[in-house]
Amino acid sequence: MFQRAFMLILCALNLQNGQKCRLNTRMDFGEPLPVIIRDGKLLEPTDNYGNVEMNYGDTLTLSCEGMGNIKHPNVHRPLSVATITCEGGDTFKNDDWLNAPSRFFLFRCSASPQHRSRRTERLCYDSNPIIEVGYAVNNDFYPLYESCFNEAALNVLYSKYTQKPYNALYQTKIVRPYFIADDQFGYIPIDTLFSPRGLKSAVARLVGPAIDNYVTQTQFLSRGHLAAKTDFVFAFGERATFHYVNCAPQWVGFNGGNWNTLEVDLRNHVHVAGYNTIIYTGTFGISHLQDSFGHKIDLYLHTDKNNNPVIPVPLFYYKVVYETERKCGIAFVGINNPYVTSEEAHQMFFCEDLCRRNRDFSWLTWSPDSSSEGYTFCCTIPDFRKTVPHLPTFDVDCVLT
């Protein structure tokens, strides 16, 4: 009898130890979501469909640091940073601060943890600094993406991040936070400049009475993300894109038109194709308009204390996609000016357009000849580099389709 009871207990323990936890980005993550760390890195899904699978006994670290303590109905000791251990399914435990096994979805913060930026010692094009954006937890910094920041002109050359198949299954219903700048722009009133009124005033100072020809109810400048909010899979990643080192002035028709179409189509294509990619999303050139006298005027948002123009309105936005395993890449480019003619736009195409009438890019549904949505084209990486010098060096053996 004793031996039989012992064997039953042993079997029960083995069954328990064989249980796994499984969390899905669309179903099991609440808001405001803590920052979540696993194995010394920010949490990522373990498959292409937004699932996080863990073995029994695996741990996660949750952080609401800077925004109060972690909330859950089963909390009996308030902590801002704490660990939890997989019990199976969507249930986790830690007897030190939870009074019972706890459903993961109910772990929340009082308010969303605050992302931050930090200047690294690494340099990018023309000896500009690389700025990382992420979260600090227990004095360790966990970056989500990095930006090459032109300190003289106060503009972002590019943001670099990864895009994987699971990114198409990003967490939904995330409240958009305010953009932050930390100290990256010094004394420049960046929030005011990027406000709707500030953006219109900046253009009006340059083009004078012609402003009403350009800033209308349907066309105006806006804050343009480089790395898109939904290019990150969890709420803490999505929120971190709201930083001015990941932002540039962008005409709203282009922002919500072909640029948004590219973001959505690319995210879905990476998912279907199963690509693991590195993305460089950046800007190049300076957009212009004509003033009341017919003169072409380069567009900037501000002049610094030495009367130098800073924060240019880019002429081009681009997204370079690099698939590391096969060393394949492509550059997607859009013109950020709804007031150039079709002839002018096509003269600005600085490479042979690979995507036009090419069945390999049938997944791309943009309208490349739309002035209101932004003229667009595609380049090989070598052709792209001939015009845009600041893209980092990496080997390219083929075109990514």
MINU-410514 format. One record per residue (C-alpha): residue number from 0; z, y, x; residue in three letters. Coordinates in Angstrom, 3 decimals. Each point is the difference from the previous one (the first is absolute). Example, Ala and Ser with C-alpha at 12.3 -4.5 7.8 and 13.67 -1.06 7.14 Angstrom:
BEGIN
+-----+----------+----------+----------+------+
| pos |       zz |       yy |       xx | code |
+-----+----------+----------+----------+------+
|   0 |    7.800 |   -4.500 |   12.300 |  ALA |
|   1 |   -0.660 |    3.440 |    1.370 |  SER |
+-----+----------+----------+----------+------+
END
This chain:
BEGIN
+-----+----------+----------+----------+------+
| pos |       zz |       yy |       xx | code |
+-----+----------+----------+----------+------+
|   0 |    0.000 |    0.000 |    0.000 |  MET |
|   1 |    0.952 |    2.435 |    2.789 |  PHE |
|   2 |   -3.202 |   -0.797 |    1.866 |  GLN |
|   3 |   -2.098 |    0.635 |   -3.127 |  ARG |
|   4 |    1.711 |    3.351 |   -0.650 |  ALA |
|   5 |   -0.515 |    1.004 |    3.620 |  PHE |
|   6 |   -3.717 |   -0.819 |   -0.238 |  MET |
|   7 |   -0.364 |    2.045 |   -3.202 |  LEU |
|   8 |    1.630 |    3.015 |    1.645 |  ILE |
|   9 |   -2.216 |   -0.400 |    3.064 |  LEU |
|  10 |   -3.132 |   -0.206 |   -2.178 |  CYS |
|  11 |    1.058 |    3.117 |   -1.887 |  ALA |
|  12 |    0.471 |    1.893 |    3.260 |  LEU |
|  13 |   -3.379 |   -1.123 |    1.279 |  ASN |
|  14 |   -1.633 |    1.072 |   -3.264 |  LEU |
|  15 |    1.644 |    3.391 |    0.223 |  GLN |
|  16 |   -1.042 |    0.423 |    3.612 |  ASN |
|  17 |   -3.586 |   -0.783 |   -0.978 |  GLY |
|  18 |   -0.193 |    2.832 |   -2.522 |  GLN |
|  19 |   -2.132 |    3.008 |    0.847 |  LYS |
|  20 |    0.057 |    3.573 |   -1.204 |  CYS |
|  21 |   -3.215 |    1.465 |   -1.331 |  ARG |
|  22 |   -0.433 |    3.675 |   -0.827 |  LEU |
|  23 |   -3.156 |    1.690 |   -1.297 |  ASN |
|  24 |   -0.934 |    3.633 |    0.613 |  THR |
|  25 |   -0.971 |    0.554 |   -3.633 |  ARG |
|  26 |    3.025 |   -1.678 |   -1.624 |  MET |
|  27 |    3.082 |   -0.181 |    2.221 |  ASP |
|  28 |    0.453 |    3.395 |    1.651 |  PHE |
|  29 |    1.844 |    2.748 |   -1.858 |  GLY |
|  30 |    0.224 |    3.734 |    0.495 |  GLU |
|  31 |    1.347 |    1.981 |    1.752 |  PRO |
|  32 |   -0.630 |   -2.836 |    2.473 |  LEU |
|  33 |    2.104 |   -0.278 |    3.157 |  PRO |
|  34 |   -1.715 |   -0.237 |    3.349 |  VAL |
|  35 |   -0.229 |   -3.731 |    0.730 |  ILE |
|  36 |    0.011 |   -1.535 |    3.464 |  ILE |
|  37 |   -0.745 |   -3.603 |    0.895 |  ARG |
|  38 |    0.103 |   -1.454 |    3.508 |  ASP |
|  39 |    0.232 |    3.450 |    1.579 |  GLY |
|  40 |   -3.015 |    1.448 |   -1.856 |  LYS |
|  41 |   -0.695 |    1.658 |   -3.306 |  LEU |
|  42 |   -0.599 |   -2.620 |   -2.669 |  LEU |
|  43 |   -3.532 |   -1.286 |   -0.571 |  GLU |
|  44 |   -1.359 |   -2.585 |   -2.445 |  PRO |
|  45 |   -0.527 |   -3.468 |    1.458 |  THR |
|  46 |   -3.248 |   -0.763 |   -1.858 |  ASP |
|  47 |   -3.100 |    1.842 |   -1.211 |  ASN |
|  48 |    1.312 |    0.422 |   -3.546 |  TYR |
|  49 |    3.056 |    2.183 |    0.495 |  GLY |
|  50 |    2.563 |   -2.810 |    0.178 |  ASN |
|  51 |    2.943 |   -0.084 |    2.389 |  VAL |
|  52 |    1.138 |   -3.565 |    0.628 |  GLU |
|  53 |    3.279 |   -0.733 |    1.767 |  MET |
|  54 |    1.930 |   -3.132 |    0.881 |  ASN |
|  55 |    3.494 |   -0.647 |   -1.278 |  TYR |
|  56 |    2.420 |    1.935 |    2.230 |  GLY |
|  57 |   -2.560 |    2.551 |    1.252 |  ASP |
|  58 |    1.307 |    3.558 |   -0.033 |  THR |
|  59 |   -1.242 |    3.454 |   -0.900 |  LEU |
|  60 |    1.547 |    3.348 |    0.900 |  THR |
|  61 |    0.065 |    2.627 |   -2.747 |  LEU |
|  62 |    0.450 |    3.689 |    0.774 |  SER |
|  63 |    0.666 |    3.052 |   -2.139 |  CYS |
|  64 |    1.202 |    1.864 |    3.083 |  GLU |
|  65 |    0.164 |    3.737 |   -0.612 |  GLY |
|  66 |   -0.236 |   -0.443 |   -3.771 |  MET |
|  67 |    3.354 |   -1.551 |   -0.834 |  GLY |
|  68 |    0.898 |   -3.646 |   -0.466 |  ASN |
|  69 |   -1.998 |   -3.013 |   -1.143 |  ILE |
|  70 |    0.282 |   -0.501 |   -3.754 |  LYS |
|  71 |    0.254 |   -3.339 |   -1.807 |  HIS |
|  72 |    2.147 |   -1.181 |   -2.931 |  PRO |
|  73 |    1.684 |   -2.537 |    2.319 |  ASN |
|  74 |    1.067 |    2.408 |    2.760 |  VAL |
|  75 |    3.725 |   -0.077 |    0.750 |  HIS |
|  76 |   -0.056 |    1.887 |    3.332 |  ARG |
|  77 |   -2.207 |    3.086 |    0.356 |  PRO |
|  78 |   -2.380 |   -0.088 |    2.968 |  LEU |
|  79 |   -3.078 |    2.060 |    0.886 |  SER |
|  80 |   -1.412 |   -2.723 |    2.266 |  VAL |
|  81 |    0.672 |   -3.697 |   -0.611 |  ALA |
|  82 |   -1.486 |   -3.468 |    0.340 |  THR |
|  83 |   -0.751 |   -2.563 |   -2.694 |  ILE |
|  84 |   -0.769 |   -3.703 |    0.354 |  THR |
|  85 |   -2.540 |   -2.067 |   -1.922 |  CYS |
|  86 |    1.580 |   -2.369 |   -2.541 |  GLU |
|  87 |   -3.256 |   -1.093 |   -1.630 |  GLY |
|  88 |   -2.461 |    1.485 |   -2.479 |  GLY |
|  89 |    0.715 |    3.736 |   -0.293 |  ASP |
|  90 |    3.738 |   -0.377 |    0.675 |  THR |
|  91 |    1.850 |    1.240 |    3.088 |  PHE |
|  92 |    3.651 |    0.133 |    1.030 |  LYS |
|  93 |    2.459 |    1.463 |    2.462 |  ASN |
|  94 |    3.647 |   -0.587 |   -0.872 |  ASP |
|  95 |    1.105 |    2.887 |    2.203 |  ASP |
|  96 |   -1.325 |    2.599 |   -2.437 |  TRP |
|  97 |   -1.323 |   -1.854 |   -3.065 |  LEU |
|  98 |    2.254 |   -1.813 |   -2.459 |  ASN |
|  99 |   -2.675 |   -2.503 |   -1.095 |  ALA |
| 100 |   -3.536 |   -1.182 |    0.820 |  PRO |
| 101 |   -2.217 |    2.917 |   -0.967 |  SER |
| 102 |   -3.478 |    0.479 |   -1.371 |  ARG |
| 103 |   -2.162 |    1.855 |    2.515 |  PHE |
| 104 |   -1.722 |    2.325 |   -2.483 |  PHE |
| 105 |    3.287 |    1.799 |   -0.698 |  LEU |
| 106 |    0.587 |    1.192 |    3.572 |  PHE |
| 107 |   -0.602 |    3.766 |   -0.119 |  ARG |
| 108 |    0.887 |    3.276 |    1.688 |  CYS |
| 109 |    1.386 |    3.035 |   -1.824 |  SER |
| 110 |   -3.060 |    1.902 |    1.227 |  ALA |
| 111 |   -2.998 |   -0.967 |    2.105 |  SER |
| 112 |    0.758 |   -0.326 |    3.728 |  PRO |
| 113 |   -1.488 |    2.875 |    1.983 |  GLN |
| 114 |   -2.823 |   -0.739 |    2.429 |  HIS |
| 115 |   -0.178 |    2.023 |    3.188 |  ARG |
| 116 |   -2.259 |    0.613 |    2.968 |  SER |
| 117 |    0.646 |   -0.146 |    3.702 |  ARG |
| 118 |   -2.056 |    1.126 |    2.941 |  ARG |
| 119 |   -0.632 |   -2.797 |    2.475 |  THR |
| 120 |   -0.686 |    0.200 |    3.718 |  GLU |
| 121 |   -3.433 |   -1.547 |   -0.581 |  ARG |
| 122 |   -3.067 |    2.246 |    0.034 |  LEU |
| 123 |   -3.311 |   -0.115 |   -1.832 |  CYS |
| 124 |   -3.219 |    1.991 |    0.340 |  TYR |
| 125 |    0.155 |    3.149 |    2.152 |  ASP |
| 126 |    3.652 |   -0.724 |    0.919 |  SER |
| 127 |    1.211 |    0.567 |   -3.543 |  ASN |
| 128 |    3.188 |   -1.772 |   -1.085 |  PRO |
| 129 |    0.171 |   -3.094 |   -2.160 |  ILE |
| 130 |    2.396 |    0.505 |   -2.909 |  ILE |
| 131 |    1.536 |   -3.060 |   -1.680 |  GLU |
| 132 |    1.106 |    0.050 |   -3.631 |  VAL |
| 133 |    2.524 |   -2.496 |   -1.327 |  GLY |
| 134 |    3.724 |   -0.510 |   -0.629 |  TYR |
| 135 |    3.169 |    0.084 |    2.064 |  ALA |
| 136 |    2.495 |   -2.791 |   -0.707 |  VAL |
| 137 |    3.194 |   -0.370 |    2.040 |  ASN |
| 138 |   -1.475 |    2.195 |    2.761 |  ASN |
| 139 |   -3.159 |   -2.114 |    0.291 |  ASP |
| 140 |   -3.366 |    1.424 |   -1.046 |  PHE |
| 141 |   -2.509 |   -2.083 |   -1.953 |  TYR |
| 142 |   -3.498 |    1.582 |   -0.042 |  PRO |
| 143 |   -2.569 |   -0.515 |   -2.753 |  LEU |
| 144 |   -2.921 |    1.929 |    1.481 |  TYR |
| 145 |   -0.774 |    2.440 |    2.766 |  GLU |
| 146 |   -1.992 |    3.226 |    0.167 |  SER |
| 147 |   -1.865 |    1.750 |    2.788 |  CYS |
| 148 |    1.093 |    3.605 |   -0.492 |  PHE |
| 149 |   -1.887 |    2.975 |    1.440 |  ASN |
| 150 |    2.857 |    2.355 |    0.820 |  GLU |
| 151 |   -2.217 |    2.983 |    0.797 |  ALA |
| 152 |   -1.968 |    0.018 |   -3.261 |  ALA |
| 153 |    2.802 |   -1.642 |   -2.023 |  LEU |
| 154 |   -2.254 |   -2.642 |   -1.479 |  ASN |
| 155 |    0.072 |   -3.783 |   -0.088 |  VAL |
| 156 |   -2.865 |   -1.666 |    1.857 |  LEU |
| 157 |    0.745 |   -3.408 |   -1.518 |  TYR |
| 158 |    2.664 |   -2.265 |   -1.439 |  SER |
| 159 |    0.047 |   -3.617 |    1.203 |  LYS |
| 160 |    1.386 |   -2.902 |   -2.017 |  TYR |
| 161 |   -0.784 |   -3.578 |   -1.002 |  THR |
| 162 |   -1.630 |   -1.239 |   -3.173 |  GLN |
| 163 |    0.256 |   -3.662 |   -0.930 |  LYS |
| 164 |   -1.031 |   -2.075 |   -3.036 |  PRO |
| 165 |    3.396 |    0.389 |   -1.675 |  TYR |
| 166 |   -0.329 |    3.815 |   -0.095 |  ASN |
| 167 |   -2.067 |   -0.302 |   -3.167 |  ALA |
| 168 |    3.169 |   -1.244 |   -1.758 |  LEU |
| 169 |    2.083 |    3.102 |    0.727 |  TYR |
| 170 |    3.195 |    0.768 |   -1.882 |  GLN |
| 171 |   -0.746 |    2.113 |   -3.075 |  THR |
| 172 |    1.740 |    2.759 |   -1.986 |  LYS |
| 173 |    1.230 |    1.858 |    3.070 |  ILE |
| 174 |    0.970 |    3.613 |   -0.612 |  VAL |
| 175 |   -1.908 |    2.336 |    2.320 |  ARG |
| 176 |    2.428 |    1.857 |    2.314 |  PRO |
| 177 |   -0.465 |    3.446 |    1.510 |  TYR |
| 178 |   -1.816 |    0.332 |    3.309 |  PHE |
| 179 |    2.247 |    0.674 |    2.983 |  ILE |
| 180 |   -0.728 |    1.472 |    3.427 |  ALA |
| 181 |    3.204 |   -0.487 |    2.011 |  ASP |
| 182 |   -0.468 |    2.382 |    2.963 |  ASP |
| 183 |   -3.571 |   -0.957 |    0.874 |  GLN |
| 184 |   -1.508 |    3.332 |   -1.110 |  PHE |
| 185 |    2.655 |    2.286 |    1.462 |  GLY |
| 186 |    0.359 |    3.345 |   -1.790 |  TYR |
| 187 |   -3.199 |   -0.447 |   -2.056 |  ILE |
| 188 |    0.801 |    0.069 |   -3.785 |  PRO |
| 189 |   -1.821 |   -3.253 |   -0.605 |  ILE |
| 190 |    1.272 |   -0.641 |   -3.559 |  ASP |
| 191 |   -1.111 |    3.456 |   -1.117 |  THR |
| 192 |   -3.392 |   -0.305 |    1.672 |  LEU |
| 193 |   -0.733 |   -3.347 |   -1.662 |  PHE |
| 194 |    1.133 |    1.106 |   -3.456 |  SER |
| 195 |   -2.826 |    0.620 |   -2.514 |  PRO |
| 196 |    0.601 |    3.750 |    0.200 |  ARG |
| 197 |    0.215 |   -0.083 |    3.801 |  GLY |
| 198 |   -3.233 |   -1.969 |    0.364 |  LEU |
| 199 |   -1.884 |    2.410 |   -2.258 |  LYS |
| 200 |    1.464 |    3.043 |    1.765 |  SER |
| 201 |   -1.034 |   -1.375 |    3.396 |  ALA |
| 202 |   -3.616 |   -0.338 |   -1.109 |  VAL |
| 203 |    0.060 |    3.377 |   -1.788 |  ALA |
| 204 |    1.086 |    1.755 |    3.204 |  ARG |
| 205 |   -3.109 |   -1.366 |    1.704 |  LEU |
| 206 |   -2.728 |    0.301 |   -2.640 |  VAL |
| 207 |    1.301 |    2.986 |   -1.969 |  GLY |
| 208 |   -1.370 |    0.610 |   -3.520 |  PRO |
| 209 |   -2.175 |   -3.130 |    0.284 |  ALA |
| 210 |    3.136 |   -2.105 |   -0.519 |  ILE |
| 211 |   -0.709 |   -0.471 |   -3.717 |  ASP |
| 212 |   -3.293 |   -1.677 |    0.876 |  ASN |
| 213 |    1.885 |   -2.703 |    1.862 |  TYR |
| 214 |    3.458 |   -0.527 |   -1.474 |  VAL |
| 215 |   -0.466 |   -1.029 |   -3.621 |  THR |
| 216 |    1.737 |   -2.195 |   -2.548 |  GLN |
| 217 |   -1.886 |   -3.036 |    1.328 |  THR |
| 218 |   -0.332 |    0.805 |    3.710 |  GLN |
| 219 |    2.886 |    1.159 |    2.168 |  PHE |
| 220 |    1.762 |   -1.042 |    3.193 |  LEU |
| 221 |    2.822 |   -2.541 |   -0.144 |  SER |
| 222 |    2.246 |   -2.012 |    2.280 |  ARG |
| 223 |   -2.160 |   -2.847 |    1.293 |  GLY |
| 224 |    1.679 |   -3.193 |    1.188 |  HIS |
| 225 |   -1.445 |   -1.667 |    3.079 |  LEU |
| 226 |    1.839 |   -3.317 |   -0.314 |  ALA |
| 227 |    0.016 |   -0.418 |   -3.774 |  ALA |
| 228 |    3.207 |   -0.550 |   -1.965 |  LYS |
| 229 |   -1.208 |   -3.366 |   -1.280 |  THR |
| 230 |   -1.186 |   -1.119 |    3.424 |  ASP |
| 231 |    3.631 |   -1.115 |    0.396 |  PHE |
| 232 |    1.426 |   -2.874 |   -1.953 |  VAL |
| 233 |    3.663 |    0.888 |   -0.647 |  PHE |
| 234 |    1.533 |    3.159 |   -1.440 |  ALA |
| 235 |    1.536 |    1.073 |    3.317 |  PHE |
| 236 |   -3.449 |   -0.137 |    1.628 |  GLY |
| 237 |   -1.698 |    1.839 |   -2.840 |  GLU |
| 238 |    2.556 |    2.796 |    0.121 |  ARG |
| 239 |   -0.388 |    0.395 |    3.761 |  ALA |
| 240 |   -3.634 |    1.100 |   -0.390 |  THR |
| 241 |    1.293 |    3.302 |   -1.406 |  PHE |
| 242 |    0.282 |    1.709 |    3.354 |  HIS |
| 243 |   -2.026 |    2.934 |    1.242 |  TYR |
| 244 |   -0.950 |   -1.890 |    3.172 |  VAL |
| 245 |   -1.947 |   -2.245 |   -2.415 |  ASN |
| 246 |   -1.639 |    2.817 |   -1.937 |  CYS |
| 247 |   -2.861 |    2.504 |    0.129 |  ALA |
| 248 |   -1.599 |    2.440 |   -2.463 |  PRO |
| 249 |   -2.483 |   -1.872 |   -2.200 |  GLN |
| 250 |   -2.198 |    1.167 |   -2.879 |  TRP |
| 251 |    1.316 |   -1.624 |   -3.145 |  VAL |
| 252 |   -3.381 |   -1.297 |   -1.163 |  GLY |
| 253 |   -0.404 |   -1.941 |    3.235 |  PHE |
| 254 |    3.667 |   -1.049 |   -0.016 |  ASN |
| 255 |   -0.236 |   -1.563 |   -3.464 |  GLY |
| 256 |   -3.664 |   -0.929 |    0.355 |  GLY |
| 257 |   -1.709 |   -1.879 |    2.806 |  ASN |
| 258 |    3.026 |    0.066 |    2.296 |  TRP |
| 259 |    2.158 |   -1.685 |   -2.630 |  ASN |
| 260 |   -2.810 |   -2.439 |   -0.789 |  THR |
| 261 |   -0.160 |   -0.970 |    3.680 |  LEU |
| 262 |    3.770 |   -0.535 |    0.157 |  GLU |
| 263 |    0.020 |   -2.249 |   -3.071 |  VAL |
| 264 |   -3.173 |   -1.926 |    0.874 |  ASP |
| 265 |    1.057 |   -0.568 |    3.596 |  LEU |
| 266 |    3.477 |   -1.196 |   -0.971 |  ARG |
| 267 |   -1.488 |   -2.500 |   -2.446 |  ASN |
| 268 |   -2.700 |   -1.111 |    2.449 |  HIS |
| 269 |    2.534 |   -0.632 |    2.774 |  VAL |
| 270 |    1.933 |   -2.129 |   -2.488 |  HIS |
| 271 |   -3.007 |   -2.062 |   -1.107 |  VAL |
| 272 |   -1.409 |   -0.407 |    3.517 |  ALA |
| 273 |    3.397 |   -0.838 |    1.505 |  GLY |
| 274 |   -0.313 |    2.553 |    2.797 |  TYR |
| 275 |    2.896 |    1.144 |    2.197 |  ASN |
| 276 |   -1.000 |    3.496 |    1.022 |  THR |
| 277 |    1.099 |    3.083 |    1.879 |  ILE |
| 278 |   -0.937 |    3.237 |   -1.761 |  ILE |
| 279 |   -0.548 |    3.406 |    1.574 |  TYR |
| 280 |   -0.238 |    2.629 |   -2.737 |  THR |
| 281 |   -0.738 |    3.428 |    1.364 |  GLY |
| 282 |   -1.727 |    3.362 |   -0.109 |  THR |
| 283 |   -2.637 |    1.774 |    2.062 |  PHE |
| 284 |   -1.722 |    3.375 |   -0.011 |  GLY |
| 285 |    0.703 |    3.111 |   -2.054 |  ILE |
| 286 |   -1.244 |    0.647 |   -3.509 |  SER |
| 287 |   -1.548 |    3.354 |   -0.849 |  HIS |
| 288 |   -0.932 |    2.209 |   -2.930 |  LEU |
| 289 |   -2.001 |    3.199 |   -0.327 |  GLN |
| 290 |    1.810 |    3.270 |   -0.546 |  ASP |
| 291 |   -1.215 |    2.818 |   -2.271 |  SER |
| 292 |   -2.446 |    1.133 |    2.669 |  PHE |
| 293 |   -1.571 |   -3.422 |    0.473 |  GLY |
| 294 |    1.751 |   -0.684 |    3.325 |  HIS |
| 295 |    1.143 |   -3.548 |    0.717 |  LYS |
| 296 |    3.770 |    0.001 |    0.427 |  ILE |
| 297 |    1.967 |   -2.882 |    1.522 |  ASP |
| 298 |    2.958 |   -0.930 |   -2.171 |  LEU |
| 299 |    3.566 |   -0.026 |    1.315 |  TYR |
| 300 |    3.268 |    0.227 |   -1.901 |  LEU |
| 301 |    1.875 |    2.246 |    2.425 |  HIS |
| 302 |    0.009 |    2.043 |    3.183 |  THR |
| 303 |    2.842 |   -0.468 |    2.473 |  ASP |
| 304 |    2.068 |    2.712 |    1.698 |  LYS |
| 305 |   -2.711 |    0.338 |    2.670 |  ASN |
| 306 |   -2.617 |    0.548 |   -2.726 |  ASN |
| 307 |   -1.581 |   -3.401 |    0.608 |  ASN |
| 308 |   -1.323 |   -1.810 |   -3.088 |  PRO |
| 309 |    1.913 |   -3.215 |   -0.741 |  VAL |
| 310 |   -0.073 |   -2.805 |   -2.583 |  ILE |
| 311 |   -3.770 |   -0.272 |   -0.456 |  PRO |
| 312 |   -1.618 |   -1.264 |   -3.188 |  VAL |
| 313 |   -1.853 |   -3.037 |    1.404 |  PRO |
| 314 |   -3.742 |   -0.382 |   -0.456 |  LEU |
| 315 |    0.141 |   -3.781 |    0.307 |  PHE |
| 316 |    2.517 |   -2.606 |   -1.087 |  TYR |
| 317 |   -0.501 |   -3.463 |    1.438 |  TYR |
| 318 |    1.437 |   -3.487 |   -0.217 |  LYS |
| 319 |   -0.651 |   -2.326 |    2.948 |  VAL |
| 320 |    0.717 |   -3.633 |   -0.837 |  VAL |
| 321 |    0.445 |   -2.499 |    2.828 |  TYR |
| 322 |    0.421 |   -3.733 |   -0.486 |  GLU |
| 323 |    1.815 |   -1.128 |    3.121 |  THR |
| 324 |   -0.721 |   -3.738 |   -0.007 |  GLU |
| 325 |   -3.787 |    0.287 |    0.198 |  ARG |
| 326 |   -0.028 |    3.546 |    1.440 |  LYS |
| 327 |   -2.126 |    1.297 |   -2.872 |  CYS |
| 328 |    0.140 |    3.574 |   -1.212 |  GLY |
| 329 |   -1.598 |    2.718 |   -2.101 |  ILE |
| 330 |    0.510 |    3.712 |   -0.701 |  ALA |
| 331 |   -0.134 |    1.446 |   -3.516 |  PHE |
| 332 |   -0.517 |    3.781 |   -0.053 |  VAL |
| 333 |    0.164 |    2.623 |   -2.755 |  GLY |
| 334 |   -0.871 |    3.706 |   -0.042 |  ILE |
| 335 |    2.915 |    2.117 |   -1.205 |  ASN |
| 336 |   -1.989 |    2.885 |   -1.479 |  ASN |
| 337 |   -1.355 |   -0.011 |   -3.562 |  PRO |
| 338 |   -2.086 |    3.121 |    0.657 |  TYR |
| 339 |   -2.502 |   -1.348 |    2.517 |  VAL |
| 340 |   -3.416 |   -0.861 |   -1.377 |  THR |
| 341 |   -1.464 |   -3.483 |    0.126 |  SER |
| 342 |   -2.323 |    1.094 |    2.803 |  GLU |
| 343 |    2.881 |    1.510 |    1.990 |  GLU |
| 344 |    2.118 |   -3.098 |   -0.548 |  ALA |
| 345 |   -2.659 |   -2.400 |    1.240 |  HIS |
| 346 |   -0.497 |    2.148 |    3.084 |  GLN |
| 347 |    3.726 |   -0.505 |    0.657 |  MET |
| 348 |   -0.344 |   -3.801 |   -0.008 |  PHE |
| 349 |    0.488 |   -0.722 |    3.698 |  PHE |
| 350 |   -1.038 |   -3.656 |   -0.061 |  CYS |
| 351 |   -2.290 |   -2.380 |   -1.843 |  GLU |
| 352 |    1.667 |   -0.763 |   -3.335 |  ASP |
| 353 |    0.754 |   -3.731 |    0.134 |  LEU |
| 354 |    1.294 |   -0.265 |   -3.569 |  CYS |
| 355 |   -2.917 |    1.509 |   -1.870 |  ARG |
| 356 |   -2.007 |   -2.632 |   -1.878 |  ARG |
| 357 |    1.685 |   -2.740 |    2.043 |  ASN |
| 358 |    1.029 |   -3.101 |   -1.980 |  ARG |
| 359 |    2.751 |   -0.726 |    2.541 |  ASP |
| 360 |    1.790 |    3.046 |   -1.420 |  PHE |
| 361 |   -0.512 |   -0.757 |   -3.674 |  SER |
| 362 |    3.800 |    0.037 |   -0.328 |  TRP |
| 363 |   -0.038 |    3.752 |    0.717 |  LEU |
| 364 |   -0.413 |    1.876 |   -3.284 |  THR |
| 365 |    0.035 |    3.625 |    1.129 |  TRP |
| 366 |   -2.692 |    2.540 |   -0.952 |  SER |
| 367 |   -1.235 |    1.075 |    3.443 |  PRO |
| 368 |   -2.245 |    2.840 |   -1.213 |  ASP |
| 369 |    2.519 |    1.745 |   -2.262 |  SER |
| 370 |    0.890 |    3.528 |    1.083 |  SER |
| 371 |    3.013 |    0.164 |   -2.332 |  SER |
| 372 |    1.411 |   -3.372 |    1.151 |  GLU |
| 373 |   -0.948 |    0.497 |    3.678 |  GLY |
| 374 |   -3.098 |   -1.049 |    1.929 |  TYR |
| 375 |    0.712 |   -3.220 |    1.910 |  THR |
| 376 |   -1.547 |   -2.283 |    2.618 |  PHE |
| 377 |    0.882 |   -2.833 |    2.415 |  CYS |
| 378 |   -0.379 |   -0.399 |    3.777 |  CYS |
| 379 |    0.294 |   -2.641 |    2.650 |  THR |
| 380 |    3.008 |    0.679 |    2.222 |  ILE |
| 381 |   -2.147 |    0.790 |    3.085 |  PRO |
| 382 |   -2.059 |    2.541 |   -2.000 |  ASP |
| 383 |    3.151 |    1.498 |   -1.477 |  PHE |
| 384 |    1.512 |    0.506 |    3.466 |  ARG |
| 385 |   -3.021 |    2.077 |    1.083 |  LYS |
| 386 |    1.129 |    2.727 |   -2.392 |  THR |
| 387 |    3.744 |   -0.578 |   -0.439 |  VAL |
| 388 |    1.561 |   -0.253 |    3.473 |  PRO |
| 389 |    3.654 |   -0.459 |   -0.940 |  HIS |
| 390 |   -0.169 |   -3.591 |   -1.307 |  LEU |
| 391 |    2.016 |   -2.284 |    2.341 |  PRO |
| 392 |   -1.871 |   -2.510 |    2.134 |  THR |
| 393 |   -0.354 |   -3.608 |   -1.173 |  PHE |
| 394 |   -2.700 |   -2.635 |    0.387 |  ASP |
| 395 |   -2.458 |   -0.420 |   -2.864 |  VAL |
| 396 |   -2.295 |   -3.037 |   -0.104 |  ASP |
| 397 |   -1.360 |    0.185 |   -3.561 |  CYS |
| 398 |   -0.249 |    2.037 |   -3.208 |  VAL |
| 399 |    2.693 |   -0.731 |   -2.582 |  LEU |
| 400 |   -1.529 |   -0.519 |   -3.454 |  THR |
+-----+----------+----------+----------+------+
END
